[in-house]
Amino acid sequence: MNFWIIVGIIIVSIIVVRKNLAELTKRKQKKLEKICTKIDHDWDGCKCFRCGKVRDEQHDWEGCICNRCGKDRHDWGDCECKRCGKVHDWIGCKCIRCGQEHHDWGEGGAHYHDVAGGHGGCTIYYYCNKCGAMKSEDTM
């Protein structure tokens, strides 16, 4: 048999096995949820040990983050948490609290020579390495 045919068969087999395992995991999770609704959850603080359901009580806080479920309890005053001192609440390059942006413009940039504009300079475009935003700078 050709080597690549064998490799293809192995890859397909792995994909089928992974899909079946994912289905079994979903079925097992549903069974555990049914058990928990019939007899009650087995709570380990805020998270059920059996089915993984999370409740909003008995968290295991380390600073402002629960070690069990990952929930945060930041107490934002402007852009600083009053509890832990974290500054800004970044999503990508923008703080969702104050709108401040913090881009990683990287090195260099793409050059575009402006011949038609007549000023004889060139425009340098910079792209953020995190979010893809663009800024330009005209040179003479």
TORMARBA-596472 format. One record per residue (C-alpha): residue in one letter; x, y, z. Coordinates in pm, whole numbers, plus 50000, padded with zeros to 5 digits. Example, Ala and Ser with C-alpha at 12.3 -4.5 7.8 and 13.67 -1.06 7.14 Angstrom:
2
A512304955050780/S513674989450714/
This chain:
140
M500005000050000/N501105035149932/F502515053650233/W500225083950185/I497115061950168/I498045046850505/V498655081450650/G495255092750516/I493495062750671/I495155069851006/I494145106550995/V490525098050909/S490475072351190/I491725098151440/I489085123251328/V486295097351367/V487515086751711/R487755122951831/K484225130251705/N482865099451883/L484645109252206/A483165144252187/E479675129152149/L480265105752444/T481445135052655/K478295154952568/R476075125152658/K477925119752984/Q477585156853071/K473815155253006/K473495124153227/L475405141353507/E473175172153476/K470105149553505/I471545133053816/C472205167053970/T468655179153899/K467185147554058/I469315144154371/D471115177854405/H474465191554304/D477745181554469/W479005216954534/D482685224354575/G482335261054661/C480795278154358/K481125248954114/C479365215154105/F481975187654119/R479715163953922/C478265184453634/G480325216553632/K477415240653690/V478425273553853/R476495292654120/D477125328154233/E478105320154591/Q480995305054788/H483645316154539/D487335310054612/W488625345454556/E492265352654491/G492285390154452/C489435396654211/I489385362954031/C487695330754151/N490105301254137/R487285276554069/C485125292853799/G487165322653675/K484525349053759/D485895383653834/R484675408754093/H486575439953996/D485225471854154/W486015497353886/G486495533553982/D487225550753651/C489985528353515/E491425513053832/C489985484354035/K489515495554396/R490145459954523/C493225447554336/G494635478754170/K494365465153813/V494515494353572/H492245494853262/D489945467653137/W491455459052798/I489675441852515/G492285439752244/C493975473652233/K491145494352381/C490045499752740/I486285494252759/R486095517853058/C487765549752930/G488405543252559/Q492195546952588/E494065527552321/H497385509752358/H498655496552024/D501805477251939/W502895495351623/G505965473551576/E509005481651367/G509185499051032/G505985501850834/A504765500450477/H505875529650259/Y503755546649995/H505325573749780/D502925601949699/V503825612149346/A500355624249241/G499915646349550/G502805667949442/H504455673749777/G507225648849697/G507175631650034/C506095597450132/T503455583650366/I504435556150609/Y501655533150727/Y502005514451057/Y499845484651154/C499175473051510/N500555438151570/K497665430051806/C494485443351643/G495495453751290/A494645490851335/M496455514751103/K498055548751148/S499905569650891/E502705594650904/D503615619150627/T507285626850569/M508845653650352/
